[in-house]
Amino acid sequence: MSGSKFTFPRYNTSSYTSTNTASASLNKWLRSEGFGQYKMHSFRHSLRDRLRYVGCPSEITDQIGGWSNKTVGQSYGNGYRLCDLNKWMQKLVLNAA
């Protein structure tokens, strides 16, 4: 770990996230793996739908998906712990089988 709070720090500064660059890189990876018919935009929609399906609270869904906060209060604090986010991601894995 680089000590960054971001999973992919190369796409982030302290005040800005380069979402277009990150999305383009991920779309390039999808093409290289033979999944060129899919795009990251549709992945984000599917992720949100699947998190709804398992009953994930919207604040956790927003944090997992990187969606912006809807209220000022949601930006206070450090957010959910990784173990809490992982719990919901595991539910996705278990429900995919």
N, C-alpha and C positions, 0 to 999 in steps of 0.2 A: 504494500500500500504506500502511496505517496504522501499520505497524511491529508489528502483532499477529502472534503465531504461529498464530492461528486464521484459517481461510478466511472464516468468518462471525463476526467478533468480537462482533456484537450479541447473539449467543446464548451468550456465554461470559464468565465472570469468571475470575479466577486460580484459583478453587477449584471452580467449578461450571459445568456446561454445561446449558442449558435445552433438553434434547432434545425435550420435548413441544411447546414453542413453535416450534422449528425444524421439526419434523415437520408441525405444523399449517400453517405457512406454505408449506411445500413441497406439501402436499396441496391447499391453496388454489390454488397456481400450476398444479398438474396439472389441476384443474377448469377454470381459466380458459383453459387451452390445449386443452380438449376431451378430456382424458384422465381424466375423473372416475371412470371404472371402476377406475382403478389407485390404489394407496396406496403411500406411502413404505415402509411395513413390508414389502410384497411386493418392492419394489425392492431392499431390503437383503438379503433372502433370495436373490433372483436374482443380485445382485452377488457374494455369497459363492459360490454355485454356479458362476458363470462364472469366478471367479478360481481355484477348485479345478480346473476343466476345463483351464485353461492352465498348471497346475502351480505356481501362485503359493504361496510359503511362507506358512504360517499367520500368522506374526508380521507379515508385510507385509500380508496380507489384513486382519488386525485393525486395523492402522494406517490403511489405506485406508478401511475401513468404519466406523472410529470405535468399534470394540468394545473393551471393557475388557481390561486385561492379566490373564493367568491366573496369572502368578507375579510376585513382587516384582522379580526380576531383569529382567523385561521393561520395567519402568518406569524403569530406570537409563538414563542417557544421553539423547540428543536424538532417538532414533529414526532411521528411514531418511531419506536425503536425498530431496528432491522428484524429482530425476532418476531415482532408483531406483524410486520409486513410479510415476512416469510410464512407465517401461519396462514395467511390468506392465499399466498401463492401456492402453498401446498394443497389447499382445497381445490385449486384449479387443476392441479396434476391429478388428484384423486378422482375428480369428476370427469376427467377426460378419458378415463379408461372404460 
